[in-house]
Amino acid sequence: MNIDIQIAEARRIQPAMDEVQFGSHVSDHMFLAEYEAGRGWHSPRVQPYGQFQLDPRALVLHYGQSVFEGLKAYRQADGGIALFRPESNAARLNASCQRMAMPALPGALFIEGLKRLIALEDAWVPATQGAALYARPIMFACEPVLGVRRSASYQFCIMLCPVPPYFQPGDPPLKLLAREDCARTAQGGCGDAKTSANYGQTIVALEGARAAGYDNLLWLDAAEHRYIEEVGITNVFVRYGDKVVTPPLSGRILPGITRDSVIRLLRSQGEQVDEREIAIEALLAGIDGGQVLEIFLTGTATIVAPVKEIGFRGRRHPFVPAPDSMATRLYRQLTAIQHGTAVDEFGWMLRIPA
Ligand code: PMP
């Protein structure tokens, strides 16, 4: 698709990678486009990173029409740059938009905006294995009016953050707390949309879990507080003997792109992966009885991270993840595909033209 994207340049001094934390720094430029009802998406452009001007009535500030995405561009073994599965993020963005009564963004605009912005920011793509340039596309309602209804205007923006590996093999495995006094989402809600409120409402519970010595929350379903759903910004997998199980796409969990990649990788290697409900009591009995061999989390930021303990109803259920774990194997296989050092047999990587 031939999209006329204007580019205005400005350069700043880059931080050293060891000063950088997840999201602490942004690159020099951002991609912007606006939507007006009746006119559609217009004015796609790359310009120096800067602030928005927003009318205090902008609908997003009141009723929360806001969606976002997260994906990474990786330095390749040959010095080039490639994005991991950007078409999947474009499709998920539009699924989130549909749920939140927001306009679809043409996939070609999403991909072309990413390509042009990342090509300009080549120097911001780290070379370290596992580090990446994280792209954060956002869209929000900006019509200045009060009333719970569809906004007539929207802002789309992509920013880029250099990020270190969030989790690496050798880091301590994670401790999760399952609680019955709170829920991330309910059936019929918007748990499968990447919309801001799904995150803001979890902070109080997350702070409680951290104060109790846990790294994150293992969400349970809202109706019965019985079935495990997902963890923070990751999906969850459980390995029993020769079988791997993960909760199904029930409408309540985010359809993770790493989740889908891990399922496809494992199945291509002859592993059995079942997508089915996992009751917390059965999971804890499996941990205590030694049938659960490992639990691991998958996500764009984390890639694959092992779990070493689950807390529930005041009891700790620790276990020792196997040293030659499936989590470590998957981490290595995924990062090798992402950095272009393993064959991309699924066609997941999109090269950024220089
Ligand atoms: N669940 C939630 C709630 C998330 O925010 C994320 C991160 N996007 C995930 C799961 C993992 O999704 P992905 O693998 O696409 O990053």
Residues whose N, C-alpha, C, O or C-beta is under 5 A from the ligand:
A	BS01	PMP	G70 E230 G232 I233 T234 N235 L254 P255 G256 I257 T258 R259 T298 G299 T300 A301
